[in-house]
Amino acid sequence: MTRTLEAISKHMGALSEIKSQTMKAIRIHRYGGPEVLRYEDAPRPKPQAGEVLVRVHAAGVNPIDWKVREGDMKDFWSHKFPLILGWDLSGVVEQLGKGVSRFKIGDEVYSLPDPTRNGAYADYIVVREPELALKPNSLHHIRAAAVPLAALTAWQSLFDTAQLQPGQRVLIHAGSGGVGHFAVQLAKWKGAYVFATASTKNQDLLRELGVDNAIDYTQQRFVDVARNIDIVLDTIGGETQERSWSVLKKDGVLVSLVQPPSEEKAEELGVRAAFVAGHPDGAQLAEIAKIVDSGKLAPVIDRILPLSEVRRAHELSKSGHTHGKIVLRISNGNGTTERKQP
Ligand SMILES: NC(=O)c1ccc[n+]([C@@H]2O[C@H](COP(=O)([O-])OP(=O)(O)OC[C@H]3O[C@@H](n4cnc5c(N)ncnc54)[C@H](OP(=O)(O)O)[C@@H]3O)[C@@H](O)[C@H]2O)c1
């Protein structure tokens, strides 16, 4: 009898050891359509020196997620399979690697982690300390997870690259989108006069976000409305980028997130052109958290989906017509995780 109990207890111990070494994650084993997204067991990552293990509560969805899934980024980033997608998260610090000094276990954090490594569609993620910040106090995890990638991209475009000054005139294409809705609010926070484009259904949203001159691109040509612009933020590319040159004033700047603008054209017109690739920055995220907590910046959520609906989340994001952000709920807040196959 005692031997049987010992055997059971050993077995249970082994099971719990295995459980603590694995986690649930959405991974891809090859590039492809939404069908390559697989909900499965994956090794639970361990934080190395300078890294933090975070229990993920929610993950923001961005176009980069389905672009990576489809293989669009394979010439730029050498991802290894199986790969966990999703580079936007909010969660709780679970374990610290050696030398981590700015965070402690239990801290509520948010991050845009390095997109060349495994992402946040998982129970746990390891993030480098400089890529993390305490999440805004005023947001719960679902809303906090909507912020990092899009808000950092808007911040780095408007402030680091374009050097936006109070009083300048800014045109933001797709002001209702993930990046655009943060860009509008950040430009207003800095004291700019903001033009922004979206379709008819998103005109009220643009005005609620603080846009001074909302342009319905289905009814009006933006070139007829926006003139003498200091900064254009191009989130669309193609014809929209091409037509944007004509609205810039001399010494203005065209910043694109989707397609490097022509240097020759910029020189010819006496303006500046830049392509921005948003990057992780915990210090900037800490600044952004302060602005959120001051009430001057807020994420707009298009919808919250369970992790089990990740395929739908990708299809919606790829439609190019969601407003604000889609967020995946990963932990239900009491320590258990969504556990349905997508
Ligand atoms: N380089 C970087 O670091 C970086 C970082 C983030 C994102 N990006 C890229 O930037 C792009 C935008 O990202 P996102 O997350 O903001 O996308 P998103 O949230 O999917 O953008 C959707 C928004 O775009 C609007 N839209 C669609 N067509 C439009 C048009 N012709 N004119 C004006 N608005 C239009 C839609 O409004 P309506 O429904 O009203 O049309 C919708 O609200 C993506 O290609 C993404 O990959 C690049």
The ligand as an SDF file (V2000), in Angstrom:
LIG
                    3D

 48 52  0  0  0  0  0  0  0  0999 V2000
    6.9150   49.9680  -40.2050 N   0  0  0  0  0  0  0  0  0  0  0  0
    6.4300   49.6500  -39.0090 C   0  0  0  0  0  0  0  0  0  0  0  0
    7.1380   49.5750  -38.0010 O   0  0  0  0  0  0  0  0  0  0  0  0
    4.9540   49.3800  -38.8630 C   0  0  0  0  0  0  0  0  0  0  0  0
    4.3870   49.3130  -37.5860 C   0  0  0  0  0  0  0  0  0  0  0  0
    3.0120   49.1220  -37.4800 C   0  0  0  0  0  0  0  0  0  0  0  0
    2.2450   48.9620  -38.6370 C   0  0  0  0  0  0  0  0  0  0  0  0
    2.8520   48.9880  -39.8410 N   0  0  0  0  0  0  0  0  0  0  0  0
    2.0700   48.8320  -41.0930 C   0  0  0  0  0  0  0  0  0  0  0  0
    1.2520   49.9860  -41.2200 O   0  0  0  0  0  0  0  0  0  0  0  0
    0.0090   49.6080  -41.7990 C   0  0  0  0  0  0  0  0  0  0  0  0
   -1.1210   50.0850  -40.8920 C   0  0  0  0  0  0  0  0  0  0  0  0
   -1.0590   49.3640  -39.6710 O   0  0  0  0  0  0  0  0  0  0  0  0
   -2.2830   49.4240  -38.6600 P   0  0  0  0  0  0  0  0  0  0  0  0
   -2.0030   48.4970  -37.5420 O   0  0  0  0  0  0  0  0  0  0  0  0
   -2.6100   50.8420  -38.3460 O   0  0  0  0  0  0  0  0  0  0  0  0
   -3.4230   48.8220  -39.6160 O   0  0  0  0  0  0  0  0  0  0  0  0
   -4.9720   48.6250  -39.3750 P   0  0  0  0  0  0  0  0  0  0  0  0
   -5.3330   48.8740  -37.9670 O   0  0  0  0  0  0  0  0  0  0  0  0
   -5.3370   47.3240  -39.9810 O   0  0  0  0  0  0  0  0  0  0  0  0
   -5.6090   49.8080  -40.2980 O   0  0  0  0  0  0  0  0  0  0  0  0
   -6.9550   49.7210  -40.5390 C   0  0  0  0  0  0  0  0  0  0  0  0
   -7.5160   51.1160  -40.8440 C   0  0  0  0  0  0  0  0  0  0  0  0
   -7.0910   51.5560  -42.1410 O   0  0  0  0  0  0  0  0  0  0  0  0
   -8.1100   52.3940  -42.6700 C   0  0  0  0  0  0  0  0  0  0  0  0
   -7.9670   52.4430  -44.1230 N   0  0  0  0  0  0  0  0  0  0  0  0
   -8.0010   51.4030  -45.0040 C   0  0  0  0  0  0  0  0  0  0  0  0
   -7.8080   51.8580  -46.2680 N   0  0  0  0  0  0  0  0  0  0  0  0
   -7.6510   53.2060  -46.1750 C   0  0  0  0  0  0  0  0  0  0  0  0
   -7.3990   54.2520  -47.1240 C   0  0  0  0  0  0  0  0  0  0  0  0
   -7.2690   54.0050  -48.4400 N   0  0  0  0  0  0  0  0  0  0  0  0
   -7.2590   55.5210  -46.6740 N   0  0  0  0  0  0  0  0  0  0  0  0
   -7.3670   55.8010  -45.3590 C   0  0  0  0  0  0  0  0  0  0  0  0
   -7.6290   54.8530  -44.4150 N   0  0  0  0  0  0  0  0  0  0  0  0
   -7.7470   53.5760  -44.8140 C   0  0  0  0  0  0  0  0  0  0  0  0
   -9.3760   51.7050  -42.2350 C   0  0  0  0  0  0  0  0  0  0  0  0
  -10.4090   52.6600  -42.1310 O   0  0  0  0  0  0  0  0  0  0  0  0
  -11.7590   52.4190  -42.9880 P   0  0  0  0  0  0  0  0  0  0  0  0
  -12.2800   51.0810  -42.5340 O   0  0  0  0  0  0  0  0  0  0  0  0
  -12.5810   53.5780  -42.5880 O   0  0  0  0  0  0  0  0  0  0  0  0
  -11.3320   52.3920  -44.4370 O   0  0  0  0  0  0  0  0  0  0  0  0
   -9.0170   51.0770  -40.8740 C   0  0  0  0  0  0  0  0  0  0  0  0
   -9.5340   51.7870  -39.7650 O   0  0  0  0  0  0  0  0  0  0  0  0
    0.0570   48.0820  -42.0060 C   0  0  0  0  0  0  0  0  0  0  0  0
    0.4700   47.8170  -43.3250 O   0  0  0  0  0  0  0  0  0  0  0  0
    1.1330   47.6390  -41.0360 C   0  0  0  0  0  0  0  0  0  0  0  0
    1.7700   46.4400  -41.4030 O   0  0  0  0  0  0  0  0  0  0  0  0
    4.1870   49.1830  -39.9920 C   0  0  0  0  0  0  0  0  0  0  0  0
  1  2  1  0
  2  3  2  0
  2  4  1  0
  4  5  1  0
  4 48  2  0
  5  6  2  0
  6  7  1  0
  7  8  2  0
  8  9  1  0
  8 48  1  0
  9 10  1  0
  9 46  1  0
 10 11  1  0
 11 12  1  0
 11 44  1  0
 12 13  1  0
 13 14  1  0
 14 15  2  0
 14 16  1  0
 14 17  1  0
 17 18  1  0
 18 19  2  0
 18 20  1  0
 18 21  1  0
 21 22  1  0
 22 23  1  0
 23 24  1  0
 23 42  1  0
 24 25  1  0
 25 26  1  0
 25 36  1  0
 26 27  1  0
 26 35  1  0
 27 28  2  0
 28 29  1  0
 29 30  1  0
 29 35  2  0
 30 31  1  0
 30 32  2  0
 32 33  1  0
 33 34  2  0
 34 35  1  0
 36 37  1  0
 36 42  1  0
 37 38  1  0
 38 39  2  0
 38 40  1  0
 38 41  1  0
 42 43  1  0
 44 45  1  0
 44 46  1  0
 46 47  1  0
M  CHG  2   8   1  16  -1
M  END
$$$$
